[in-house]
């Protein structure tokens, strides 16, 4: 096995150093949207890419944000409201593959009827967490009625 164990994302698993075959549902979970999203899940990093199995609770999600690395999301369970800069808003469900170009503002929010699970792939030019478009990193999106109690 490789002796390189350092990861770009704190708490991620390092492919090669931590093995070559992974049960994503059994790995440690990390916050994948600190400051703008409720996404959390297992992340595995290779030499050039990072992948993860992410969860978003129903009625929650990401405020508009961007990142310098390109991203792919494959929806496994649930439905998302998706906004991608320059595109019309869409509602998507299982079996949908989403592409987010580098530096394009986008957001995804789980509809209120069920939790969402999605598989994510990003290049490793940047970590898993992006930056909120308004620059505040003031927290994730919550649909009305789903806001956390203070």
Residue, then its C-alpha position, 0 to 999 in steps of 0.5 A: x500500500x501507498x505510504x501517503x496518508x494525507x488527505x485534502x479533506x479532513x476526515x476523508x479516506x485516502x485511496x491506496x493508503x487506506x485500501x482499494x475497495x470501500x464500503x462507502x456506507x460504512x466509512x466515517x462521514x464528514x461535513x461536505x458543505x460547511x457554511x452553506x449546505x447540509x450535505x454530509x457523507x463518506x469521502x474517498x480521495x484518490x490521486x486526482x479525484x475525490x468521490x463521496x456518498x452524500x446525504x441531505x435531509x428532506x427540506x434542506x440543502x445548499x445555498x448558492x455556491x461555487x468551487x474551482x473544481x468541476x463536480x458530478x452528482x448522481x442522484x441515488x434516492x430522493x428528489x432535488x431542486x437544482x439551480x445551475x448558473x445560466x440554466x432553468x431550475x429543474x426538479x430531478x430524481x433517482x438516475x439523474x446525473x448532474x454536471x456543475x462546471x468549475x466556478x459556476x454558481x449552483x444550489x441543490x435542495x432536497x424536496x420536503x417529501x424525503x431525504x436525498x442520497x447522491x454520489x459525488x465526484x470532484x477533481x482534487x484541484x480543490x477540496x469537497x467544500x465550496x464557497x457560498x455565493x454571498x460570501x457569508x458562509x452563514x449556514x445551509x438552506x432550510x425549507x420553511x418548516x424545516x429550520x433548526x430550533x435555536 
